[in-house]
């Protein structure tokens, strides 16, 4: 180790790999339904896509978690986004391909992708 | 990138309840489910709640599983890690409220704790230098070497008010400045990890959970005092700690954090491990250094102090593990950060190993000045089985007891000294109404009699004579004159022994005499042991009205001392009875009493 910069570079890299141990805090939580129905409908690639996308963008204060059956098995895979002080947003029939759009518009810019939410789908 | 981290405690407590097997099972189960690239398993250091081990925490949820068994692993993987349904029956019940998971630091056990020395224990993988660096590790060292002079470093440590955590409570900054002042061709830094007090395991947990912080702190100390070599003297009975420390030293060397020209500053430092062979006296600083030199571990008179003539006759700074563990945080956050915690003359926090008659046995770190009541009732969860708190022993065989009447004393160095106790290294053994204080004093004195190195007469012979008087008392053969003799001898040994071991050996006797003299007198005058512990003074008998004549006790009695016929009250032949208590434990009607 020859310099502080060198140490900091290692620190930042190692820290990025540990962010999910900081707990939920006040950040945004992305929760993927991972019961048998969700997994059968393809929730696992969706979950992994969220993890990758959040990591790629280096988003702080965002955790990707999983939960059990949300209750609307016909709309699986279901993803719910919890933001402190806001109504939760429920995305249905998710695929890995839709993930970057949701992260970019909703998580980063705060604009939920309404056409993918349960409200839009059920109306149809 | 992993979506979930599973932290499993790899401290000694949890390892002995099979945490290694749990980790193996977890890894193979994750592999079987194809989750090995999604979920990372990390073996970490002690979480502190040893009573509930083995402990597992799953992030990002922060779900705290306790008393996990190998058989539970498939369920945790299938339900929680695969399907995202937490296994409620395994969650530490204090963390569940309705359907929500309460963060761990809001539970009674953690709420009042303040973790400085233990900050990384149970948080990082102790075998990963990257994870230590991620938690700002080695930044304090970088700051010292690139921005501060050795004098600056010592000044910060002085201003922080840090005092030696090994028991003596000597101001650490002052100690460092003594070594720094003495010019020599070679100086040393020594870390005392020869933790020998019965019931104390703070240092072990720091070494097991965060070994790099000791490497970093010793290097800082070397820079501040002008030493280029350090030794960690650690008990051979701590294999996990030794292995992790060894790995930490090798990794630090590989990353250029030990060795030549660290941070391009021109400063060289390297570390060595020396294993202690389990002699309590080697925890005394001069005996410890004699042992490192390869000689029999015996103390020598001071002065000269180690700062003048220490290891291999060179100026040496010696500190305890927990003292060192505070150093990087003090350097990084400044003296004020540390001195603002605790009390005026005892800054910072102290780690205690809670043991004995308490619900949450384990490791806790609280600000100095926290009262014993808070530690025992709030953090420790009180006394099991609804028993009454009687006293707590601090400082092991060198310390004394704090009785229930002084439970609201804020714990710090000076308050404990004022009541004839001592901070000691941090073992806190809780006793309830079933403990006999004479017996406790005998237990600790028995320990020092065994561990006296024999070099000086007051300690070698004096403690043995004290022990004989205590045995006379618990056998019911002592007189009140013996009690006076015991006290006289205790003061004589304190004043005339060569080292700390002998000077403090009579403390448990003196402290119990001070607060529980009535118990001694009951043994001597009434020939009774009020707590019902001292066998010679007990007799078992059967209450006729309560005995149903089930014959269970007479069948269980190993010496055939109980006689009687079916459905008729039995009797105990006290001449045959060996007072083992088996009859009392087996009686379903509470018909057997001891007094």
Interface residues (C-beta under 8 A of the other chain):
Chain A: X1 X2 X3 X4 X7 X10 X11 X13 X14 X15 X17 X18 X20 X21 X23 X24 X32 X33 X34 X35 X36 X39 X47 X48 X51 X52 X55 X63 X64 X65 X66 X67 X68
Chain B: X1 X2 X3 X4 X5 X7 X38 X59 X60 X61 X62 X82 X83 X84 X85 X103 X123 X124 X130 X131 X133 X134 X136 X137 X138 X139 X142 X146 X255 X256 X257 X262 X263 X264
